[in-house]
Amino acid sequence: MGADNSGSSGHRQRLRSRFARSGLTGLQDYEIVELLLTYAIPRKDVKPLAKLLLEKFHNISGLLSASANDLLSTPGIGTQTATLFRLMHEMMVKSLEENIRDNPVFNSRKEICDFLRMKIGSGPKETLMVFYLDSGRRMIDYDIYQGTVDYTTVYAREIAERALLSHACGIILAHNHPSGNLKPSPDDLVLTADLKKVLGHLGIKLIDHVIVTHSDVMSILEQGC
């Protein structure tokens, strides 16, 4: 393994010093990625790789949500670097999950939306999440149903039974659209209507059903569907 040249070493130290002084303030996106890469690739100029990653995954959110396979298919990315990015992603998801477990979900919409975008927004297959809430609209638990590229098989009765077992007073339904299109499908509308009806008979409220992409969230109920 060759020695790091003085120019690259000095540049790394300047990036670290800027971050130590002001956090991410004043750093370009590629510099943020570059700084992170220095901890996985210690003896190489990683600025070109940082720019390549942002070009491929569009932004930092897309990069942190990328799968291990997509990361490893990028020239210059090995197992150690891919693991670092996946670890950063999972830590962010865990932090957001802790926040929504400790606070009323419906009163902290930004937190739940951020969590959903990080958790399932960039997934290659459709994934449905069901959040079970107590009377204070705090999260009791959640379930994840994995689907294929364009649909998820889940039944209103199954969700209702799980809600009863959890002693939930309300639920929030969320699923991603890998296509990036926020428009609800006919199946989305049928599931929303069926679940609202079944839960209503049980005295459980369907608080929301949202569609998630990597960059946005749309409420089916707010659209009057």
LUMGUVO-440273 format. One record per residue: residue in three letters; chain; x, y, z of N, C-alpha, C in turn. Coordinates in steps of 0.05 Angstrom, whole numbers, padded with zeros to 5 digits, m for minus. Layout:
N
+------+-----+--------+--------+--------+--------+--------+--------+--------+--------+--------+
: type : mol :    n.u :    n.v :    n.w :   ca.u :   ca.v :   ca.w :    c.u :    c.v :    c.w :
+------+-----+--------+--------+--------+--------+--------+--------+--------+--------+--------+
:  ala :   A :      X :      Y :      Z :      X :      Y :      Z :      X :      Y :      Z :
...
+------+-----+--------+--------+--------+--------+--------+--------+--------+--------+--------+
***
This chain:
225
+------+-----+--------+--------+--------+--------+--------+--------+--------+--------+--------+
: type : mol :    n.u :    n.v :    n.w :   ca.u :   ca.v :   ca.w :    c.u :    c.v :    c.w :
+------+-----+--------+--------+--------+--------+--------+--------+--------+--------+--------+
:  met :   A :  00017 : m00024 :  00000 :  00000 :  00000 :  00000 :  00018 :  00025 :  00000 :
:  gly :   A :  00014 :  00042 : m00019 :  00032 :  00066 : m00022 :  00026 :  00087 : m00001 :
:  ala :   A :  00046 :  00104 :  00004 :  00042 :  00125 :  00024 :  00025 :  00147 :  00013 :
:  asp :   A :  00011 :  00160 :  00030 : m00006 :  00182 :  00023 :  00011 :  00206 :  00016 :
:  asn :   A :  00006 :  00220 : m00006 :  00022 :  00243 : m00013 :  00014 :  00267 :  00005 :
:  ser :   A :  00033 :  00286 :  00008 :  00029 :  00308 :  00027 :  00006 :  00326 :  00019 :
:  gly :   A :  00002 :  00329 : m00007 : m00020 :  00347 : m00016 : m00047 :  00335 : m00008 :
:  ser :   A : m00051 :  00309 : m00013 : m00076 :  00296 : m00006 : m00080 :  00296 :  00024 :
:  ser :   A : m00058 :  00291 :  00039 : m00060 :  00290 :  00068 : m00068 :  00317 :  00079 :
:  gly :   A : m00056 :  00338 :  00068 : m00063 :  00365 :  00077 : m00091 :  00372 :  00071 :
:  his :   A : m00101 :  00364 :  00048 : m00129 :  00370 :  00040 : m00148 :  00356 :  00059 :
:  arg :   A : m00143 :  00331 :  00065 : m00160 :  00316 :  00084 : m00161 :  00330 :  00111 :
:  gln :   A : m00137 :  00339 :  00120 : m00136 :  00352 :  00146 : m00152 :  00378 :  00146 :
:  arg :   A : m00150 :  00393 :  00124 : m00165 :  00418 :  00122 : m00195 :  00413 :  00122 :
:  leu :   A : m00204 :  00391 :  00109 : m00233 :  00384 :  00109 : m00241 :  00377 :  00138 :
:  arg :   A : m00225 :  00362 :  00152 : m00232 :  00354 :  00179 : m00232 :  00378 :  00198 :
:  ser :   A : m00213 :  00396 :  00193 : m00212 :  00420 :  00210 : m00237 :  00438 :  00206 :
:  arg :   A : m00245 :  00441 :  00180 : m00269 :  00457 :  00174 : m00294 :  00444 :  00187 :
:  phe :   A : m00296 :  00418 :  00186 : m00318 :  00404 :  00198 : m00318 :  00408 :  00229 :
:  ala :   A : m00294 :  00406 :  00241 : m00291 :  00409 :  00270 : m00300 :  00436 :  00279 :
:  arg :   A : m00294 :  00457 :  00262 : m00301 :  00484 :  00269 : m00331 :  00490 :  00266 :
:  ser :   A : m00342 :  00481 :  00243 : m00369 :  00491 :  00236 : m00388 :  00469 :  00228 :
:  gly :   A : m00381 :  00444 :  00232 : m00399 :  00422 :  00223 : m00400 :  00422 :  00193 :
:  leu :   A : m00424 :  00417 :  00182 : m00427 :  00415 :  00153 : m00431 :  00442 :  00140 :
:  thr :   A : m00434 :  00463 :  00156 : m00437 :  00490 :  00145 : m00413 :  00498 :  00128 :
:  gly :   A : m00420 :  00506 :  00104 : m00399 :  00515 :  00085 : m00386 :  00493 :  00069 :
:  leu :   A : m00392 :  00468 :  00075 : m00382 :  00446 :  00059 : m00400 :  00440 :  00035 :
:  gln :   A : m00389 :  00436 :  00012 : m00404 :  00427 : m00011 : m00412 :  00398 : m00007 :
:  asp :   A : m00432 :  00389 : m00021 : m00441 :  00361 : m00018 : m00419 :  00341 : m00024 :
:  tyr :   A : m00404 :  00347 : m00046 : m00382 :  00328 : m00052 : m00361 :  00328 : m00031 :
:  glu :   A : m00357 :  00350 : m00017 : m00337 :  00351 :  00005 : m00346 :  00335 :  00029 :
:  ile :   A : m00372 :  00335 :  00034 : m00383 :  00319 :  00056 : m00378 :  00289 :  00050 :
:  val :   A : m00385 :  00281 :  00026 : m00380 :  00253 :  00018 : m00350 :  00247 :  00018 :
:  glu :   A : m00335 :  00265 :  00008 : m00306 :  00262 :  00008 : m00295 :  00258 :  00036 :
:  leu :   A : m00304 :  00274 :  00055 : m00295 :  00272 :  00083 : m00302 :  00244 :  00094 :
:  leu :   A : m00326 :  00235 :  00088 : m00334 :  00208 :  00098 : m00316 :  00187 :  00085 :
:  leu :   A : m00311 :  00189 :  00060 : m00295 :  00169 :  00046 : m00266 :  00167 :  00057 :
:  thr :   A : m00256 :  00189 :  00068 : m00228 :  00188 :  00078 : m00225 :  00169 :  00101 :
:  tyr :   A : m00247 :  00162 :  00114 : m00246 :  00143 :  00137 : m00247 :  00114 :  00128 :
:  ala :   A : m00255 :  00110 :  00103 : m00256 :  00083 :  00092 : m00234 :  00078 :  00072 :
:  ile :   A : m00224 :  00099 :  00059 : m00203 :  00097 :  00039 : m00181 :  00116 :  00048 :
:  pro :   A : m00162 :  00107 :  00064 : m00143 :  00125 :  00077 : m00121 :  00137 :  00060 :
:  arg :   A : m00114 :  00124 :  00038 : m00090 :  00133 :  00023 : m00096 :  00137 : m00006 :
:  lys :   A : m00115 :  00154 : m00012 : m00122 :  00159 : m00040 : m00138 :  00185 : m00042 :
:  asp :   A : m00134 :  00199 : m00064 : m00150 :  00223 : m00069 : m00179 :  00214 : m00075 :
:  val :   A : m00198 :  00220 : m00058 : m00225 :  00209 : m00061 : m00245 :  00230 : m00071 :
:  lys :   A : m00235 :  00254 : m00078 : m00253 :  00274 : m00089 : m00267 :  00265 : m00115 :
:  pro :   A : m00252 :  00253 : m00134 : m00266 :  00244 : m00158 : m00288 :  00223 : m00152 :
:  leu :   A : m00282 :  00205 : m00133 : m00301 :  00184 : m00126 : m00325 :  00197 : m00112 :
:  ala :   A : m00321 :  00217 : m00096 : m00344 :  00230 : m00082 : m00362 :  00243 : m00103 :
:  lys :   A : m00351 :  00255 : m00123 : m00367 :  00268 : m00145 : m00381 :  00247 : m00161 :
:  leu :   A : m00368 :  00224 : m00166 : m00380 :  00202 : m00182 : m00404 :  00191 : m00167 :
:  leu :   A : m00401 :  00187 : m00141 : m00423 :  00177 : m00125 : m00448 :  00195 : m00125 :
:  leu :   A : m00443 :  00221 : m00122 : m00465 :  00240 : m00123 : m00478 :  00241 : m00150 :
:  glu :   A : m00462 :  00238 : m00171 : m00474 :  00237 : m00198 : m00491 :  00212 : m00202 :
:  lys :   A : m00481 :  00190 : m00192 : m00496 :  00165 : m00195 : m00521 :  00164 : m00178 :
:  phe :   A : m00520 :  00173 : m00153 : m00543 :  00171 : m00135 : m00557 :  00197 : m00130 :
:  his :   A : m00550 :  00218 : m00145 : m00564 :  00243 : m00147 : m00560 :  00263 : m00124 :
:  asn :   A : m00559 :  00252 : m00099 : m00555 :  00270 : m00076 : m00546 :  00252 : m00053 :
:  ile :   A : m00541 :  00266 : m00030 : m00532 :  00251 : m00006 : m00553 :  00231 :  00004 :
:  ser :   A : m00578 :  00239 :  00003 : m00600 :  00222 :  00012 : m00600 :  00196 : m00005 :
:  gly :   A : m00598 :  00199 : m00031 : m00598 :  00176 : m00049 : m00574 :  00159 : m00045 :
:  leu :   A : m00551 :  00171 : m00039 : m00527 :  00156 : m00034 : m00530 :  00139 : m00008 :
:  leu :   A : m00540 :  00152 :  00013 : m00542 :  00137 :  00038 : m00564 :  00116 :  00038 :
:  ser :   A : m00583 :  00119 :  00019 : m00604 :  00099 :  00017 : m00597 :  00077 : m00003 :
:  ala :   A : m00575 :  00079 : m00016 : m00567 :  00059 : m00037 : m00562 :  00032 : m00025 :
:  ser :   A : m00569 :  00012 : m00040 : m00564 : m00016 : m00031 : m00535 : m00022 : m00032 :
:  ala :   A : m00527 : m00043 : m00018 : m00499 : m00052 : m00018 : m00491 : m00059 : m00047 :
:  asn :   A : m00508 : m00073 : m00061 : m00502 : m00082 : m00088 : m00497 : m00058 : m00107 :
:  asp :   A : m00514 : m00037 : m00104 : m00511 : m00014 : m00121 : m00485 :  00001 : m00114 :
:  leu :   A : m00479 :  00002 : m00089 : m00453 :  00015 : m00081 : m00430 : m00001 : m00091 :
:  leu :   A : m00430 : m00027 : m00088 : m00408 : m00043 : m00097 : m00404 : m00044 : m00127 :
:  ser :   A : m00425 : m00037 : m00142 : m00423 : m00037 : m00171 : m00409 : m00011 : m00181 :
:  thr :   A : m00403 :  00007 : m00162 : m00390 :  00032 : m00169 : m00360 :  00029 : m00169 :
:  pro :   A : m00346 :  00035 : m00190 : m00316 :  00032 : m00190 : m00304 :  00048 : m00168 :
:  gly :   A : m00287 :  00035 : m00152 : m00273 :  00048 : m00130 : m00286 :  00043 : m00103 :
:  ile :   A : m00309 :  00030 : m00103 : m00323 :  00024 : m00078 : m00319 : m00005 : m00071 :
:  gly :   A : m00307 : m00011 : m00048 : m00304 : m00038 : m00039 : m00322 : m00044 : m00015 :
:  thr :   A : m00319 : m00067 : m00004 : m00337 : m00076 :  00018 : m00335 : m00057 :  00042 :
:  gln :   A : m00312 : m00048 :  00049 : m00309 : m00031 :  00072 : m00324 : m00005 :  00069 :
:  thr :   A : m00321 :  00007 :  00045 : m00335 :  00033 :  00040 : m00365 :  00029 :  00038 :
:  ala :   A : m00374 :  00008 :  00025 : m00403 :  00002 :  00024 : m00414 : m00002 :  00051 :
:  thr :   A : m00400 : m00016 :  00068 : m00409 : m00021 :  00096 : m00411 :  00005 :  00111 :
:  leu :   A : m00392 :  00024 :  00107 : m00393 :  00049 :  00121 : m00418 :  00065 :  00113 :
:  phe :   A : m00425 :  00066 :  00087 : m00449 :  00080 :  00079 : m00474 :  00067 :  00089 :
:  arg :   A : m00475 :  00040 :  00088 : m00498 :  00026 :  00099 : m00501 :  00030 :  00129 :
:  leu :   A : m00479 :  00031 :  00143 : m00480 :  00036 :  00172 : m00491 :  00064 :  00177 :
:  met :   A : m00482 :  00084 :  00162 : m00492 :  00112 :  00165 : m00522 :  00112 :  00160 :
:  his :   A : m00531 :  00098 :  00140 : m00560 :  00098 :  00134 : m00576 :  00085 :  00156 :
:  glu :   A : m00567 :  00062 :  00166 : m00581 :  00049 :  00187 : m00581 :  00065 :  00213 :
:  met :   A : m00560 :  00079 :  00219 : m00559 :  00096 :  00243 : m00579 :  00119 :  00241 :
:  met :   A : m00581 :  00131 :  00217 : m00600 :  00152 :  00213 : m00629 :  00142 :  00216 :
:  val :   A : m00635 :  00119 :  00205 : m00661 :  00107 :  00208 : m00667 :  00102 :  00237 :
:  lys :   A : m00648 :  00091 :  00251 : m00652 :  00084 :  00280 : m00657 :  00110 :  00296 :
:  ser :   A : m00642 :  00131 :  00290 : m00646 :  00156 :  00304 : m00674 :  00168 :  00300 :
:  leu :   A : m00683 :  00167 :  00274 : m00710 :  00177 :  00268 : m00731 :  00159 :  00281 :
:  glu :   A : m00726 :  00133 :  00282 : m00746 :  00115 :  00294 : m00747 :  00121 :  00324 :
:  glu :   A : m00725 :  00126 :  00337 : m00725 :  00132 :  00366 : m00741 :  00158 :  00371 :
:  asn :   A : m00739 :  00177 :  00353 : m00753 :  00202 :  00356 : m00783 :  00198 :  00355 :
:  ile :   A : m00792 :  00182 :  00335 : m00821 :  00179 :  00332 : m00833 :  00160 :  00353 :
:  arg :   A : m00816 :  00143 :  00365 : m00825 :  00126 :  00387 : m00830 :  00143 :  00412 :
:  asp :   A : m00815 :  00164 :  00415 : m00817 :  00181 :  00439 : m00836 :  00204 :  00437 :
:  asn :   A : m00847 :  00208 :  00413 : m00865 :  00231 :  00409 : m00890 :  00223 :  00395 :
:  pro :   A : m00912 :  00238 :  00398 : m00936 :  00233 :  00383 : m00931 :  00234 :  00353 :
:  val :   A : m00936 :  00212 :  00339 : m00929 :  00210 :  00311 : m00944 :  00230 :  00294 :
:  phe :   A : m00970 :  00233 :  00299 : m00986 :  00250 :  00282 : m00980 :  00279 :  00286 :
:  asn :   A : m00968 :  00286 :  00309 : m00960 :  00314 :  00315 : m00932 :  00320 :  00307 :
:  ser :   A : m00918 :  00301 :  00295 : m00891 :  00305 :  00286 : m00888 :  00294 :  00258 :
:  arg :   A : m00903 :  00306 :  00240 : m00905 :  00296 :  00212 : m00877 :  00295 :  00199 :
:  lys :   A : m00861 :  00316 :  00204 : m00835 :  00317 :  00191 : m00818 :  00292 :  00198 :
:  glu :   A : m00819 :  00285 :  00224 : m00803 :  00262 :  00233 : m00812 :  00236 :  00220 :
:  ile :   A : m00838 :  00232 :  00219 : m00848 :  00207 :  00207 : m00842 :  00207 :  00177 :
:  cys :   A : m00844 :  00230 :  00163 : m00839 :  00231 :  00135 : m00809 :  00226 :  00129 :
:  asp :   A : m00792 :  00238 :  00146 : m00763 :  00234 :  00143 : m00756 :  00204 :  00147 :
:  phe :   A : m00768 :  00192 :  00167 : m00764 :  00164 :  00173 : m00772 :  00147 :  00150 :
:  leu :   A : m00796 :  00152 :  00139 : m00806 :  00136 :  00117 : m00789 :  00138 :  00092 :
:  arg :   A : m00780 :  00163 :  00086 : m00763 :  00166 :  00062 : m00737 :  00151 :  00066 :
:  met :   A : m00725 :  00151 :  00090 : m00700 :  00137 :  00094 : m00705 :  00107 :  00095 :
:  lys :   A : m00727 :  00099 :  00107 : m00732 :  00070 :  00112 : m00740 :  00055 :  00086 :
:  ile :   A : m00759 :  00067 :  00071 : m00769 :  00052 :  00048 : m00770 :  00068 :  00022 :
:  gly :   A : m00765 :  00094 :  00024 : m00769 :  00112 :  00000 : m00753 :  00104 : m00024 :
:  ser :   A : m00729 :  00094 : m00020 : m00712 :  00088 : m00043 : m00711 :  00058 : m00049 :
:  gly :   A : m00729 :  00043 : m00036 : m00728 :  00014 : m00041 : m00735 :  00006 : m00069 :
:  pro :   A : m00722 : m00015 : m00079 : m00727 : m00024 : m00107 : m00753 : m00039 : m00110 :
:  lys :   A : m00764 : m00049 : m00088 : m00790 : m00063 : m00089 : m00810 : m00050 : m00071 :
:  glu :   A : m00835 : m00053 : m00077 : m00856 : m00040 : m00061 : m00856 : m00052 : m00033 :
:  thr :   A : m00856 : m00035 : m00013 : m00856 : m00043 :  00015 : m00878 : m00028 :  00029 :
:  leu :   A : m00893 : m00042 :  00045 : m00915 : m00029 :  00060 : m00908 : m00030 :  00090 :
:  met :   A : m00912 : m00008 :  00104 : m00908 : m00006 :  00132 : m00934 :  00001 :  00146 :
:  val :   A : m00939 : m00011 :  00169 : m00963 : m00005 :  00185 : m00954 :  00003 :  00213 :
:  phe :   A : m00961 :  00027 :  00221 : m00954 :  00037 :  00248 : m00978 :  00034 :  00266 :
:  tyr :   A : m00975 :  00022 :  00289 : m00996 :  00018 :  00308 : m00992 :  00039 :  00331 :
:  leu :   A : m01013 :  00055 :  00335 : m01010 :  00078 :  00354 : m01029 :  00075 :  00378 :
:  asp :   A : m01019 :  00086 :  00401 : m01036 :  00085 :  00425 : m01055 :  00110 :  00425 :
:  ser :   A : m01069 :  00114 :  00447 : m01089 :  00135 :  00448 : m01076 :  00163 :  00446 :
:  gly :   A : m01050 :  00165 :  00453 : m01036 :  00190 :  00451 : m01021 :  00192 :  00425 :
:  arg :   A : m01028 :  00174 :  00406 : m01016 :  00173 :  00380 : m00986 :  00170 :  00380 :
:  arg :   A : m00976 :  00156 :  00400 : m00948 :  00147 :  00401 : m00947 :  00119 :  00389 :
:  met :   A : m00924 :  00113 :  00377 : m00921 :  00088 :  00364 : m00917 :  00065 :  00384 :
:  ile :   A : m00934 :  00045 :  00382 : m00932 :  00020 :  00397 : m00912 :  00002 :  00383 :
:  asp :   A : m00915 : m00001 :  00357 : m00899 : m00019 :  00341 : m00905 : m00014 :  00312 :
:  tyr :   A : m00889 : m00027 :  00295 : m00896 : m00026 :  00266 : m00889 : m00053 :  00253 :
:  asp :   A : m00903 : m00058 :  00231 : m00898 : m00082 :  00215 : m00889 : m00073 :  00187 :
:  ile :   A : m00873 : m00090 :  00175 : m00864 : m00086 :  00147 : m00872 : m00109 :  00130 :
:  tyr :   A : m00885 : m00103 :  00107 : m00893 : m00124 :  00088 : m00877 : m00119 :  00062 :
:  gln :   A : m00861 : m00138 :  00054 : m00845 : m00135 :  00030 : m00861 : m00145 :  00006 :
:  gly :   A : m00860 : m00130 : m00016 : m00874 : m00138 : m00040 : m00856 : m00143 : m00063 :
:  thr :   A : m00866 : m00140 : m00088 : m00849 : m00143 : m00111 : m00843 : m00115 : m00121 :
:  val :   A : m00836 : m00113 : m00147 : m00829 : m00087 : m00157 : m00852 : m00067 : m00159 :
:  asp :   A : m00877 : m00078 : m00161 : m00899 : m00059 : m00165 : m00924 : m00065 : m00148 :
:  tyr :   A : m00923 : m00084 : m00129 : m00947 : m00087 : m00112 : m00939 : m00101 : m00086 :
:  thr :   A : m00956 : m00098 : m00067 : m00953 : m00112 : m00041 : m00978 : m00126 : m00035 :
:  thr :   A : m00976 : m00152 : m00028 : m01000 : m00167 : m00021 : m01004 : m00165 :  00009 :
:  val :   A : m01026 : m00152 :  00017 : m01032 : m00149 :  00045 : m01062 : m00145 :  00047 :
:  tyr :   A : m01074 : m00155 :  00068 : m01103 : m00155 :  00071 : m01111 : m00138 :  00095 :
:  ala :   A : m01134 : m00124 :  00092 : m01144 : m00107 :  00113 : m01149 : m00123 :  00138 :
:  arg :   A : m01159 : m00147 :  00136 : m01165 : m00163 :  00159 : m01140 : m00170 :  00175 :
:  glu :   A : m01119 : m00176 :  00161 : m01093 : m00182 :  00175 : m01083 : m00158 :  00191 :
:  ile :   A : m01085 : m00135 :  00179 : m01076 : m00111 :  00193 : m01094 : m00105 :  00217 :
:  ala :   A : m01120 : m00109 :  00213 : m01139 : m00104 :  00235 : m01134 : m00123 :  00258 :
:  glu :   A : m01129 : m00149 :  00252 : m01123 : m00168 :  00274 : m01098 : m00160 :  00289 :
:  arg :   A : m01078 : m00151 :  00275 : m01053 : m00143 :  00288 : m01057 : m00118 :  00305 :
:  ala :   A : m01075 : m00100 :  00295 : m01081 : m00075 :  00310 : m01095 : m00082 :  00337 :
:  leu :   A : m01113 : m00102 :  00336 : m01126 : m00111 :  00360 : m01107 : m00123 :  00380 :
:  leu :   A : m01089 : m00140 :  00370 : m01069 : m00153 :  00388 : m01050 : m00132 :  00400 :
:  ser :   A : m01046 : m00110 :  00386 : m01028 : m00089 :  00396 : m01042 : m00069 :  00414 :
:  his :   A : m01069 : m00073 :  00417 : m01085 : m00053 :  00432 : m01082 : m00025 :  00420 :
:  ala :   A : m01081 : m00024 :  00394 : m01078 :  00002 :  00380 : m01104 :  00017 :  00379 :
:  cys :   A : m01102 :  00043 :  00381 : m01126 :  00061 :  00377 : m01127 :  00073 :  00349 :
:  gly :   A : m01104 :  00072 :  00336 : m01103 :  00083 :  00309 : m01079 :  00071 :  00294 :
:  ile :   A : m01080 :  00072 :  00268 : m01058 :  00063 :  00252 : m01051 :  00083 :  00230 :
:  ile :   A : m01026 :  00083 :  00221 : m01017 :  00097 :  00198 : m01006 :  00077 :  00178 :
:  leu :   A : m01015 :  00078 :  00154 : m01007 :  00060 :  00133 : m00988 :  00076 :  00114 :
:  ala :   A : m00967 :  00063 :  00105 : m00948 :  00077 :  00087 : m00936 :  00056 :  00068 :
:  his :   A : m00933 :  00064 :  00043 : m00918 :  00046 :  00025 : m00904 :  00063 :  00004 :
:  asn :   A : m00883 :  00051 : m00007 : m00867 :  00065 : m00026 : m00876 :  00059 : m00055 :
:  his :   A : m00869 :  00077 : m00073 : m00873 :  00072 : m00101 : m00845 :  00073 : m00114 :
:  pro :   A : m00833 :  00050 : m00120 : m00806 :  00050 : m00132 : m00804 :  00066 : m00158 :
:  ser :   A : m00826 :  00070 : m00172 : m00826 :  00085 : m00196 : m00821 :  00115 : m00192 :
:  gly :   A : m00826 :  00124 : m00167 : m00823 :  00153 : m00161 : m00849 :  00168 : m00166 :
:  asn :   A : m00870 :  00155 : m00176 : m00896 :  00167 : m00181 : m00913 :  00167 : m00155 :
:  leu :   A : m00921 :  00190 : m00146 : m00937 :  00192 : m00121 : m00967 :  00186 : m00125 :
:  lys :   A : m00976 :  00183 : m00150 : m01004 :  00179 : m00154 : m01013 :  00152 : m00144 :
:  pro :   A : m01035 :  00151 : m00128 : m01044 :  00125 : m00117 : m01056 :  00107 : m00139 :
:  ser :   A : m01050 :  00081 : m00138 : m01060 :  00062 : m00157 : m01089 :  00054 : m00148 :
:  pro :   A : m01104 :  00041 : m00166 : m01130 :  00031 : m00158 : m01128 :  00012 : m00134 :
:  asp :   A : m01108 : m00005 : m00133 : m01104 : m00023 : m00110 : m01099 : m00007 : m00084 :
:  asp :   A : m01085 :  00015 : m00086 : m01080 :  00032 : m00063 : m01106 :  00043 : m00052 :
:  leu :   A : m01124 :  00051 : m00070 : m01149 :  00063 : m00062 : m01168 :  00042 : m00049 :
:  val :   A : m01167 :  00018 : m00061 : m01184 : m00004 : m00051 : m01175 : m00012 : m00023 :
:  leu :   A : m01149 : m00015 : m00019 : m01138 : m00022 :  00008 : m01145 : m00001 :  00028 :
:  thr :   A : m01143 :  00025 :  00021 : m01149 :  00047 :  00039 : m01179 :  00045 :  00047 :
:  ala :   A : m01197 :  00042 :  00028 : m01225 :  00041 :  00034 : m01232 :  00017 :  00051 :
:  asp :   A : m01221 : m00006 :  00043 : m01227 : m00031 :  00058 : m01217 : m00029 :  00087 :
:  leu :   A : m01193 : m00019 :  00090 : m01182 : m00018 :  00117 : m01196 :  00003 :  00134 :
:  lys :   A : m01204 :  00025 :  00122 : m01219 :  00045 :  00137 : m01245 :  00034 :  00147 :
:  lys :   A : m01258 :  00018 :  00131 : m01284 :  00006 :  00138 : m01281 : m00015 :  00160 :
:  val :   A : m01261 : m00033 :  00156 : m01257 : m00055 :  00176 : m01249 : m00043 :  00203 :
:  leu :   A : m01230 : m00025 :  00203 : m01221 : m00013 :  00228 : m01243 :  00003 :  00242 :
:  gly :   A : m01260 :  00016 :  00226 : m01282 :  00032 :  00237 : m01300 :  00015 :  00253 :
:  his :   A : m01306 : m00010 :  00244 : m01323 : m00028 :  00259 : m01311 : m00036 :  00286 :
:  leu :   A : m01284 : m00034 :  00288 : m01270 : m00042 :  00312 : m01263 : m00018 :  00330 :
:  gly :   A : m01272 :  00005 :  00322 : m01266 :  00029 :  00338 : m01237 :  00038 :  00336 :
:  ile :   A : m01224 :  00030 :  00314 : m01196 :  00038 :  00309 : m01195 :  00057 :  00286 :
:  lys :   A : m01181 :  00079 :  00288 : m01180 :  00099 :  00267 : m01157 :  00095 :  00248 :
:  leu :   A : m01164 :  00097 :  00222 : m01143 :  00098 :  00202 : m01135 :  00128 :  00200 :
:  ile :   A : m01112 :  00135 :  00212 : m01104 :  00163 :  00213 : m01094 :  00173 :  00187 :
:  asp :   A : m01079 :  00156 :  00172 : m01068 :  00165 :  00147 : m01059 :  00141 :  00131 :
:  his :   A : m01058 :  00144 :  00105 : m01045 :  00125 :  00086 : m01028 :  00142 :  00068 :
:  val :   A : m01002 :  00139 :  00069 : m00984 :  00156 :  00053 : m00968 :  00140 :  00034 :
:  ile :   A : m00963 :  00153 :  00011 : m00945 :  00141 : m00009 : m00918 :  00156 : m00007 :
:  val :   A : m00897 :  00140 : m00009 : m00870 :  00150 : m00004 : m00852 :  00145 : m00028 :
:  thr :   A : m00836 :  00166 : m00035 : m00814 :  00162 : m00054 : m00789 :  00171 : m00040 :
:  his :   A : m00766 :  00170 : m00054 : m00741 :  00178 : m00041 : m00741 :  00207 : m00033 :
:  ser :   A : m00758 :  00224 : m00046 : m00757 :  00252 : m00041 : m00782 :  00265 : m00031 :
:  asp :   A : m00805 :  00250 : m00031 : m00830 :  00263 : m00024 : m00849 :  00243 : m00011 :
:  val :   A : m00870 :  00254 :  00001 : m00892 :  00238 :  00013 : m00918 :  00250 :  00006 :
:  met :   A : m00938 :  00233 :  00000 : m00965 :  00243 : m00007 : m00986 :  00228 :  00009 :
:  ser :   A : m01005 :  00242 :  00021 : m01026 :  00230 :  00037 : m01050 :  00224 :  00020 :
:  ile :   A : m01058 :  00198 :  00018 : m01082 :  00191 :  00003 : m01107 :  00203 :  00016 :
:  leu :   A : m01108 :  00202 :  00043 : m01132 :  00213 :  00057 : m01134 :  00243 :  00053 :
:  glu :   A : m01111 :  00257 :  00054 : m01112 :  00286 :  00050 : m01122 :  00293 :  00022 :
:  gln :   A : m01118 :  00275 :  00003 : m01127 :  00280 : m00024 : m01157 :  00274 : m00027 :
:  gly :   A : m01169 :  00265 : m00005 : m01198 :  00260 : m00006 : m01205 :  00233 : m00018 :
:  cys :   A : m01186 :  00215 : m00020 : m01191 :  00189 : m00032 : m01202 :  00169 : m00011 :
+------+-----+--------+--------+--------+--------+--------+--------+--------+--------+--------+
***
